């Protein structure tokens, strides 16, 4: 009984301390207009995705309430407040929508973790670039935990025009400020320049604390500079800024990165990564990431058995695959690992089921035999990427078997691939199940299959798109007569 009361007390205390506002059918319309900008989550208490979002949403709400202007985070329980949820066409959970001055303006399509939500919604609030009118404004702006992109302009210029255009399109990724104040110009030493100021917590002896743009007023060049030239030798890579780390080869060092709770420990390991990174400028790229935040990636990189290590763990991502570092972390071992990967002598990690010893009409492709069975085969192929638990996949299975049996003597491969148990080849973009691709033998360029899911519809598509045609079917999918065979 005492334990139950304690749990209830904790729950009640948590509810009272929450910065997420809960609205109902009775007050939604009257309250939503109180906010210049708000993000509303329409949820169901039983929804697993909603439960996963809850702590991230709470953390984001706490940060965003002190934003300038404040951003309100709201939630609506659709199992109880049906009128409001019906009004906004909510059909799945969680559904998130952005409101401005009481009016729903757009669906939220941003990240679902706290940092990403904060960054995205800050980008939606107020002007895309904040004018810094005096030195106090400037100093307050660059004290942020995030990087600050500042345009310093003595007057009107083409660079300023381009800066403001970039701010409009990239406001959900970066924080922009601009100034023409003489005091700020004198203090910074910049004039008609774009400069990125690194947060103080990330300052180190290996990198500059300010990244100055040296290009012209081309907006694409400015964007490329912001994305690729402002993270330093080994930036702190998060779910919210991972778009800045798309260059390969990328060496990611995973550990308990936390600049709020443990800045000293975070810097201790990062400085060792920086020491190695300085020897491979422009040859390789480096980042540090929190291993809990990237738990799924740690597993995908073959590091599951080492995730509990008290030292950092490392994986390389290259165009040739993923490479986990087997040795214990040290400066010497990291340097050696980078050299081996860059030399092309490392063996890539591949999550794969065992290669089947026997094959039926539907060929079973796994990561280890995909190249031999599909990519290198001199045949067209239709590949289904599926998940064993997927209901639509289960419904498709008998039809897919019938298709494979029907076309067993044709020069085409009908294959299936369990995308939950095997690494999906990088040329195939699989976001849901089942996903089907047509792979012509002459180009080997995947084409998303968006046709019907009945056997006749599959045959019609294959007959029309097959490289050399089918022996038993015309191009429009009709069975050939004996005289035509």
C-alpha positions as CSV (number, residue, x, y, z in Angstrom):
1,X,0.0,0.0,0.0
2,X,2.9,2.4,0.9
3,X,4.6,1.6,-2.4
4,X,1.4,2.3,-4.4
5,X,0.9,5.6,-2.6
6,X,4.5,6.6,-3.3
7,X,4.1,5.8,-7.0
8,X,0.9,7.8,-7.1
9,X,2.7,10.7,-5.4
10,X,5.6,10.6,-7.8
11,X,3.2,10.5,-10.8
12,X,1.2,13.4,-9.4
13,X,4.3,15.4,-8.7
14,X,5.6,14.7,-12.3
15,X,2.2,15.8,-13.7
16,X,2.3,19.0,-11.8
17,X,5.9,19.8,-12.9
18,X,5.2,19.1,-16.6
19,X,5.7,21.9,-19.0
20,X,3.4,20.2,-21.6
21,X,0.0,21.8,-21.5
22,X,-3.0,19.3,-21.7
23,X,-6.0,20.7,-23.5
24,X,-9.5,19.2,-23.8
25,X,-12.6,19.7,-26.0
26,X,-13.8,22.2,-23.5
27,X,-10.8,24.6,-23.6
28,X,-8.8,23.8,-26.8
29,X,-10.4,26.5,-29.0
30,X,-10.2,29.2,-26.2
31,X,-6.6,28.3,-25.1
32,X,-4.8,27.6,-28.4
33,X,-5.1,31.3,-29.4
34,X,-3.0,32.3,-26.4
35,X,0.2,31.2,-28.1
36,X,2.0,32.9,-30.9
37,X,3.2,29.5,-31.9
38,X,2.4,26.0,-30.5
39,X,3.0,22.4,-31.3
40,X,0.1,20.1,-30.5
41,X,0.4,16.3,-30.1
42,X,-2.8,14.3,-30.6
43,X,-2.2,11.0,-28.9
44,X,-3.8,7.8,-27.4
45,X,-2.6,6.5,-24.0
46,X,-2.2,3.0,-25.3
47,X,-0.1,4.0,-28.3
48,X,3.5,2.7,-28.1
49,X,4.9,5.5,-30.3
50,X,3.2,8.0,-28.1
51,X,4.7,6.5,-25.0
52,X,8.2,6.6,-26.6
53,X,7.6,10.3,-27.6
54,X,6.5,11.4,-24.1
55,X,9.8,12.0,-22.3
56,X,11.3,13.6,-25.4
57,X,8.2,15.9,-25.7
58,X,8.5,16.8,-22.0
59,X,12.2,17.7,-22.3
60,X,11.5,19.8,-25.4
61,X,8.7,21.6,-23.7
62,X,10.9,22.7,-20.8
63,X,13.5,24.2,-23.2
64,X,11.0,25.8,-25.5
65,X,9.0,27.6,-22.9
66,X,12.0,30.0,-22.4
67,X,12.5,30.5,-26.1
68,X,12.1,34.0,-27.5
69,X,9.3,34.0,-28.4
70,X,8.1,31.1,-26.2
71,X,6.9,27.9,-28.0
72,X,4.0,26.0,-26.3
73,X,3.9,22.2,-26.4
74,X,0.4,20.9,-26.0
75,X,-1.1,17.4,-25.9
76,X,-4.7,16.2,-26.5
77,X,-5.9,12.7,-25.5
78,X,-7.9,11.6,-28.5
79,X,-9.6,8.7,-26.6
80,X,-11.3,11.3,-24.4
81,X,-11.3,14.5,-26.5
82,X,-12.8,13.1,-29.7
83,X,-14.4,16.3,-31.0
84,X,-11.1,18.2,-31.2
85,X,-9.3,15.3,-32.7
86,X,-12.0,14.8,-35.3
87,X,-11.9,18.5,-36.1
88,X,-8.3,18.3,-37.1
89,X,-8.6,15.0,-39.0
90,X,-6.5,12.9,-36.7
91,X,-6.5,9.3,-37.9
92,X,-3.2,7.9,-36.4
93,X,-1.1,8.4,-33.3
94,X,0.8,10.4,-32.5
95,X,-0.3,13.2,-34.9
96,X,1.5,16.5,-34.5
97,X,0.4,19.9,-35.9
98,X,1.8,23.4,-35.7
99,X,-0.5,26.3,-34.7
100,X,0.1,30.0,-35.1
101,X,-2.1,32.4,-33.2
102,X,-4.7,29.8,-32.8
103,X,-4.8,28.6,-36.4
104,X,-3.4,25.3,-37.6
105,X,-0.9,26.1,-40.3
106,X,0.9,22.9,-41.0
107,X,1.6,19.3,-40.1
108,X,4.8,18.7,-38.1
109,X,7.2,16.5,-40.0
110,X,10.3,17.1,-37.9
111,X,12.4,14.9,-35.6
112,X,10.8,13.0,-32.7
113,X,13.6,13.4,-30.1
114,X,13.9,16.4,-27.7
115,X,16.9,18.2,-29.4
116,X,15.4,17.8,-32.8
117,X,12.0,19.1,-31.7
118,X,13.6,22.1,-30.0
119,X,15.7,23.0,-33.0
120,X,12.8,22.5,-35.5
121,X,10.3,24.6,-33.4
122,X,12.8,27.3,-32.7
123,X,13.2,27.6,-36.4
124,X,9.4,28.1,-36.8
125,X,9.2,30.8,-34.1
126,X,9.7,34.5,-34.8
127,X,11.8,35.8,-37.6
128,X,14.2,33.4,-39.4
129,X,17.1,35.6,-38.3
130,X,17.2,37.6,-35.1
131,X,18.5,41.2,-35.4
132,X,21.2,41.8,-32.8
133,X,20.8,45.5,-32.0
134,X,23.6,45.9,-29.5
135,X,26.6,44.2,-27.8
136,X,24.4,42.7,-25.1
137,X,22.1,41.1,-27.7
138,X,25.2,39.6,-29.4
139,X,26.8,38.2,-26.3
140,X,23.5,36.7,-25.1
141,X,22.9,35.1,-28.6
142,X,26.3,33.4,-28.7
143,X,26.0,32.0,-25.2
144,X,23.5,29.4,-26.5
145,X,24.2,25.7,-26.2
146,X,23.8,25.5,-30.0
147,X,26.1,27.0,-32.7
148,X,25.3,30.6,-33.7
149,X,25.3,31.7,-37.3
150,X,25.8,35.4,-37.4
151,X,25.9,37.8,-40.3
152,X,27.9,41.0,-39.7
153,X,27.0,43.7,-42.3
154,X,28.0,47.4,-42.3
155,X,25.3,48.1,-44.8
156,X,23.2,46.5,-47.5
157,X,25.0,43.9,-49.6
158,X,24.4,40.9,-51.8
159,X,25.9,38.7,-49.1
160,X,23.3,40.0,-46.6
161,X,20.5,39.3,-49.0
162,X,21.7,35.7,-49.5
163,X,22.2,35.3,-45.8
164,X,18.6,36.2,-45.1
165,X,17.4,33.8,-47.8
166,X,19.4,31.0,-46.3
167,X,18.0,31.8,-42.9
168,X,14.5,31.4,-44.3
169,X,15.2,28.0,-45.7
170,X,17.4,26.6,-43.0
171,X,15.8,28.1,-39.9
172,X,14.8,24.6,-38.6
173,X,18.5,23.5,-38.7
174,X,20.5,26.5,-37.5
175,X,20.1,29.6,-35.3
176,X,20.6,32.8,-37.3
177,X,21.3,36.3,-36.1
178,X,22.5,39.4,-37.9
179,X,23.8,42.9,-37.1
180,X,25.0,46.2,-38.4
181,X,25.9,47.6,-34.9
182,X,29.2,49.4,-34.9
183,X,30.2,48.1,-31.4
184,X,29.7,44.5,-32.5
185,X,31.6,45.1,-35.8
186,X,34.5,46.5,-33.8
187,X,34.5,43.7,-31.2
188,X,34.3,40.9,-33.7
189,X,36.6,42.4,-36.4
190,X,34.2,41.2,-39.1
191,X,32.5,43.2,-41.8
192,X,30.2,41.9,-44.5
193,X,30.9,38.4,-43.2
194,X,29.1,35.2,-42.1
195,X,30.6,33.6,-39.0
196,X,29.6,30.5,-37.0
197,X,30.3,30.7,-33.3
198,X,30.9,27.4,-31.6
199,X,29.3,27.0,-28.1
200,X,31.7,27.5,-25.3
201,X,31.2,23.9,-24.0
202,X,32.7,22.6,-27.2
203,X,35.8,24.8,-27.3
204,X,39.0,22.8,-27.6
205,X,42.7,23.4,-28.5
206,X,42.5,21.5,-31.8
207,X,39.8,23.6,-33.5
208,X,39.0,27.3,-34.0
209,X,36.1,28.6,-32.0
210,X,34.8,30.6,-35.0
211,X,34.2,29.4,-38.6
212,X,34.2,32.2,-41.1
213,X,32.6,31.8,-44.5
214,X,35.0,32.7,-47.3
215,X,32.8,32.2,-50.4
216,X,30.6,34.6,-52.4
217,X,26.9,35.3,-52.1
218,X,25.8,32.0,-53.7
219,X,23.2,30.6,-51.3
220,X,24.0,26.9,-52.1
221,X,27.7,27.6,-51.2
222,X,26.6,29.2,-47.9
223,X,24.4,26.2,-47.1
224,X,27.2,23.8,-47.9
225,X,29.5,25.8,-45.6
226,X,27.0,25.6,-42.7
227,X,26.4,21.9,-43.1
228,X,29.9,20.7,-43.8
229,X,32.5,23.2,-42.6
230,X,31.3,24.2,-39.1
231,X,31.5,20.9,-37.1
232,X,35.2,20.9,-36.5
233,X,37.6,18.0,-36.6
234,X,35.3,15.8,-34.5
235,X,31.9,17.3,-33.8
236,X,29.3,16.2,-31.4
237,X,26.9,14.3,-33.6
238,X,23.3,13.9,-32.5
239,X,20.0,12.8,-34.0
240,X,19.2,16.4,-34.5
241,X,22.3,17.4,-36.5
242,X,23.2,14.1,-38.2
243,X,22.6,15.7,-41.6
244,X,25.9,17.5,-41.1
245,X,27.8,14.2,-41.1
246,X,26.9,12.8,-44.5
247,X,30.5,12.7,-45.8
248,X,32.4,9.5,-46.0
249,X,34.5,7.8,-44.6
250,X,33.0,8.8,-41.2
251,X,34.5,7.5,-38.0
252,X,32.0,7.7,-35.1
253,X,33.2,7.2,-31.5
254,X,30.4,6.3,-29.2
255,X,30.4,6.8,-25.4
256,X,28.4,8.6,-22.7
257,X,28.6,12.0,-24.3
258,X,26.7,14.4,-22.1
259,X,27.8,18.1,-21.9
260,X,25.2,18.9,-19.3
261,X,25.8,16.2,-16.7
262,X,29.4,15.3,-17.5
263,X,31.2,18.0,-19.6
264,X,34.6,17.0,-18.2
265,X,34.2,13.3,-19.1
266,X,32.7,14.2,-22.5
267,X,35.7,16.4,-23.3
268,X,38.2,13.8,-22.0
269,X,37.4,11.3,-24.7
270,X,36.6,13.8,-27.4
271,X,40.1,15.4,-27.0
272,X,41.6,12.0,-27.8
273,X,39.5,11.6,-30.9
274,X,40.5,15.2,-31.9
275,X,44.2,14.3,-31.5
276,X,43.8,11.5,-34.1
277,X,41.5,13.5,-36.4
278,X,44.1,16.2,-36.9
279,X,46.3,13.6,-38.7
280,X,43.6,12.8,-41.2
281,X,42.3,16.2,-42.4
282,X,40.3,15.9,-45.6
283,X,41.1,12.1,-45.8
284,X,38.5,11.1,-43.2
285,X,35.7,12.7,-41.0
286,X,35.2,12.2,-37.3
287,X,32.4,12.6,-34.8
288,X,31.5,11.6,-31.2
289,X,28.0,10.4,-30.4
290,X,26.1,9.3,-27.3
291,X,25.9,5.5,-27.5
292,X,22.4,5.4,-25.9
293,X,21.0,8.0,-28.3
294,X,22.4,6.0,-31.2
295,X,21.7,2.5,-29.6
296,X,20.1,1.2,-32.8
297,X,23.1,2.4,-34.9
298,X,25.5,0.8,-32.5
299,X,23.8,-2.5,-33.0
300,X,23.6,-2.0,-36.8
301,X,27.4,-1.4,-36.8
302,X,28.1,-4.7,-35.1
303,X,29.0,-3.3,-31.7
304,X,26.2,-4.8,-29.6
305,X,28.5,-7.0,-27.6
306,X,30.6,-4.0,-26.6
307,X,28.0,-1.4,-25.8
308,X,28.5,-1.8,-22.0
309,X,32.2,-1.0,-22.2
310,X,33.5,1.7,-19.9
311,X,35.6,3.0,-22.8
312,X,34.4,4.4,-26.2
313,X,33.5,2.1,-29.0
314,X,34.1,2.9,-32.6
315,X,32.7,2.2,-36.0
316,X,33.5,3.5,-39.5
317,X,30.9,4.2,-42.2
318,X,32.2,4.2,-45.7
319,X,30.8,3.8,-49.2
320,X,31.9,0.1,-49.0
321,X,30.1,-0.7,-45.8
322,X,30.3,-0.5,-42.0
323,X,33.5,-1.4,-40.0
324,X,33.5,-1.9,-36.2
325,X,36.8,-1.4,-34.4
326,X,37.6,-4.7,-32.5
327,X,40.4,-3.4,-30.3
328,X,39.9,-1.5,-27.0
329,X,39.8,2.3,-27.5
330,X,43.1,4.2,-27.3
331,X,44.7,6.9,-29.4
332,X,47.1,4.4,-30.9
333,X,44.4,1.8,-31.7
334,X,42.0,4.4,-33.2
335,X,44.8,5.7,-35.4
336,X,45.7,2.2,-36.5
337,X,42.0,1.4,-37.2
338,X,41.6,4.5,-39.4
339,X,44.7,3.6,-41.4
340,X,43.4,0.0,-42.0
341,X,40.0,1.2,-43.1
342,X,41.4,3.8,-45.4
343,X,43.8,1.3,-47.0
344,X,40.8,-0.9,-48.0
345,X,42.1,-3.9,-46.1
346,X,39.3,-4.0,-43.4
347,X,36.5,-6.5,-43.7
348,X,33.0,-4.8,-43.6
349,X,30.4,-5.9,-41.0
350,X,27.2,-7.3,-42.4
351,X,24.2,-8.3,-40.4
352,X,22.9,-11.4,-42.2
353,X,21.0,-14.6,-41.8
354,X,22.8,-17.7,-42.9
355,X,22.8,-18.3,-46.7
356,X,20.0,-20.9,-47.5
357,X,21.3,-24.3,-48.5
358,X,18.2,-24.8,-50.7
359,X,16.1,-22.5,-52.8
360,X,12.5,-22.7,-53.9
361,X,10.6,-20.8,-56.6
362,X,10.7,-17.7,-54.4
363,X,14.4,-17.1,-53.9
364,X,15.5,-16.2,-50.4
365,X,18.0,-13.4,-50.4
366,X,20.0,-12.5,-47.4
367,X,22.8,-9.9,-46.9
368,X,25.6,-12.4,-47.5
369,X,24.2,-13.8,-50.8
370,X,22.5,-10.7,-52.2
371,X,25.3,-9.7,-54.5
372,X,25.7,-13.2,-55.9
373,X,22.0,-14.1,-56.1
374,X,20.6,-10.7,-57.2
375,X,23.1,-8.0,-58.2
376,X,25.6,-10.2,-60.2
377,X,22.9,-12.3,-61.8
378,X,22.2,-11.9,-65.5
379,X,18.5,-11.8,-64.9
380,X,15.8,-9.2,-64.1
381,X,14.6,-9.5,-60.5
382,X,11.6,-8.5,-58.4
383,X,12.6,-8.3,-54.8
384,X,10.2,-8.0,-51.8
385,X,11.6,-6.5,-48.6
386,X,9.5,-7.7,-45.8
387,X,9.2,-8.1,-42.0
388,X,8.0,-11.4,-40.5
389,X,5.5,-9.6,-38.2
390,X,4.0,-7.5,-41.0
391,X,0.3,-8.3,-41.7
392,X,0.4,-7.0,-45.2
393,X,3.5,-9.1,-45.9
394,X,1.6,-12.2,-44.6
395,X,-1.3,-11.4,-46.9
396,X,1.0,-11.0,-49.9
397,X,2.9,-14.3,-49.2
398,X,0.6,-16.8,-51.0
399,X,0.2,-14.5,-54.0
400,X,4.0,-14.0,-54.2
401,X,4.5,-17.8,-54.1
402,X,2.0,-18.3,-56.8
403,X,3.7,-15.6,-58.9
404,X,7.1,-17.3,-58.5
405,X,5.7,-20.7,-59.4
406,X,3.9,-19.3,-62.4
407,X,7.1,-17.6,-63.7
408,X,9.5,-20.4,-62.6
409,X,10.6,-21.1,-66.2
410,X,11.0,-17.5,-67.1
411,X,14.2,-15.6,-67.1
412,X,13.3,-13.5,-64.0
413,X,14.1,-13.8,-60.3
414,X,11.3,-13.5,-57.8
415,X,13.0,-13.0,-54.4
416,X,12.2,-12.0,-50.9
417,X,14.5,-10.4,-48.3
418,X,13.8,-10.1,-44.5
419,X,14.8,-6.5,-43.9
420,X,14.6,-7.0,-40.1
421,X,17.3,-9.7,-40.0
422,X,19.6,-8.5,-42.7
423,X,21.3,-5.3,-43.7
424,X,19.4,-3.8,-46.6
425,X,21.8,-3.1,-49.5
426,X,22.4,0.7,-49.6
427,X,20.9,1.2,-53.1
428,X,17.4,0.2,-51.8
429,X,15.4,2.7,-49.7
430,X,13.1,0.7,-47.5
431,X,10.9,2.6,-45.1
432,X,7.9,0.3,-44.7
433,X,6.8,-3.2,-45.4
434,X,6.3,-4.7,-47.8
435,X,8.5,-2.7,-50.1
436,X,9.1,-4.1,-53.6
437,X,11.7,-3.1,-56.2
438,X,12.2,-4.1,-59.8
439,X,15.8,-4.5,-60.8
440,X,16.5,-4.7,-64.5
441,X,19.5,-6.8,-65.5
442,X,20.9,-4.3,-68.0
443,X,21.1,-1.3,-65.6
444,X,20.9,-2.8,-62.1
445,X,19.2,0.4,-61.0
446,X,16.4,-0.3,-58.6
447,X,12.9,0.9,-59.6
448,X,10.2,1.1,-56.9
449,X,7.3,-1.2,-57.7
450,X,4.0,0.6,-57.1
451,X,1.7,-1.6,-59.1
452,X,-1.1,-3.9,-58.0
453,X,-0.5,-6.8,-55.6
454,X,-2.5,-9.5,-57.4
455,X,-0.7,-12.2,-59.4
456,X,-2.1,-11.0,-62.8
457,X,-1.0,-7.4,-62.0
458,X,2.5,-8.6,-61.1
459,X,2.8,-10.6,-64.3
460,X,1.5,-7.7,-66.4
461,X,4.2,-5.4,-64.9
462,X,7.0,-7.9,-65.3
463,X,6.0,-8.7,-68.9
464,X,6.0,-5.0,-69.8
465,X,9.3,-4.2,-68.1
466,X,11.4,-7.3,-68.5
467,X,14.6,-6.7,-70.5
468,X,14.1,-9.4,-73.1
469,X,10.4,-10.1,-72.7
470,X,8.8,-13.3,-71.3
471,X,8.6,-16.5,-73.2
472,X,5.1,-17.3,-72.1
473,X,3.5,-13.8,-72.1
474,X,3.1,-10.9,-74.4
475,X,4.3,-7.4,-73.4
476,X,0.8,-6.6,-72.1
477,X,0.8,-9.6,-69.8
478,X,-1.5,-11.9,-71.8
479,X,-0.6,-15.6,-72.0
480,X,0.8,-16.4,-75.5
481,X,-1.0,-18.9,-77.6
482,X,0.7,-22.2,-78.5
483,X,1.3,-20.8,-82.0
484,X,3.2,-17.8,-80.6
485,X,5.5,-19.9,-78.4
